[in-house]
């Protein structure tokens, strides 16, 4: 393994490497826009209820849920972004990370 692999995180060149964004995501933005739009619509429908039955909506939570779904859709695809088990696991991980930060 060696000493470099035991350090606490990536080196400074890896932190400032945006080639994935500039090379891959930027070139494919037009192909992703339809998928992102579909996921935003699905997220809004999932958080606001149906036309027949309205639900109370908390805007901050709804926006966060929709943004999470869109990001997961871009990076992992439709099946993964709509998996409720993944969302629950992510929230547990976020809470654990937050608690670790408090320690």
C-alpha positions in Angstrom: 0.0 0.0 0.0 2.5 2.6 1.0 2.5 5.9 2.8 0.6 8.0 0.2 -2.5 5.8 0.6 -2.7 6.4 4.4 -3.1 10.2 4.1 -6.3 11.9 5.1 -8.1 12.5 1.8 -7.2 13.5 -1.7 -4.3 15.6 -2.7 -4.7 19.2 -3.8 -4.5 18.4 -7.5 -7.4 15.9 -7.2 -9.6 18.5 -5.4 -9.2 21.0 -8.3 -9.7 18.5 -11.1 -13.0 19.3 -12.8 -12.3 17.4 -16.0 -15.3 15.1 -15.4 -17.6 18.1 -15.4 -16.0 19.9 -18.3 -15.3 16.8 -20.4 -18.3 14.5 -19.7 -21.2 16.4 -18.2 -20.9 19.5 -20.2 -20.8 17.6 -23.5 -23.8 15.5 -22.6 -25.9 18.3 -21.1 -28.3 18.4 -24.0 -28.9 14.6 -23.7 -29.4 15.0 -19.9 -31.9 17.9 -20.0 -34.9 15.7 -21.0 -34.1 13.2 -18.2 -33.6 16.0 -15.7 -36.9 17.5 -16.7 -38.7 14.2 -16.4 -37.3 13.7 -12.9 -38.2 17.2 -11.8 -41.8 16.5 -12.9 -41.9 13.1 -11.2 -40.4 14.7 -8.0 -43.0 17.5 -8.0 -45.8 15.0 -8.5 -44.3 12.8 -5.7 -44.1 15.6 -3.2 -47.2 17.6 -3.9 -49.8 14.9 -4.1 -52.3 14.3 -6.9 -54.8 16.6 -8.7 -57.6 15.0 -6.8 -56.0 15.1 -3.3 -53.8 18.0 -2.3 -51.2 17.5 0.4 -49.5 20.1 2.6 -46.0 20.7 1.2 -43.0 21.9 3.1 -41.0 23.8 0.4 -37.5 23.3 1.8 -38.0 19.5 2.2 -39.7 19.2 -1.2 -36.9 21.1 -3.0 -34.2 19.0 -1.3 -36.0 15.8 -2.2 -36.4 16.9 -5.8 -32.8 18.0 -6.1 -31.6 14.7 -4.6 -33.6 12.7 -7.1 -32.3 14.8 -10.0 -28.7 14.3 -9.0 -29.2 10.6 -8.5 -30.9 10.4 -11.9 -27.9 12.1 -13.6 -25.2 10.0 -12.0 -27.0 6.6 -11.4 -30.0 6.4 -13.7 -33.8 6.1 -13.4 -34.1 2.9 -11.4 -31.6 4.0 -8.7 -32.9 7.5 -8.3 -36.4 6.3 -7.5 -35.4 3.6 -5.0 -36.9 4.6 -1.6 -34.4 2.3 0.2 -31.5 4.2 -1.3 -33.0 7.5 -0.1 -33.5 6.2 3.4 -29.9 4.8 3.5 -28.5 8.2 2.2 -30.4 10.1 4.9 -29.1 7.7 7.6 -25.6 8.2 6.3 -26.0 12.0 6.2 -27.2 12.0 9.8 -24.3 9.8 10.9 -21.8 12.0 9.1 -23.4 15.1 10.7 -23.2 13.5 14.2 -19.6 12.6 13.5 -18.9 16.2 12.7 -20.3 17.3 16.0 -17.9 15.0 17.9 
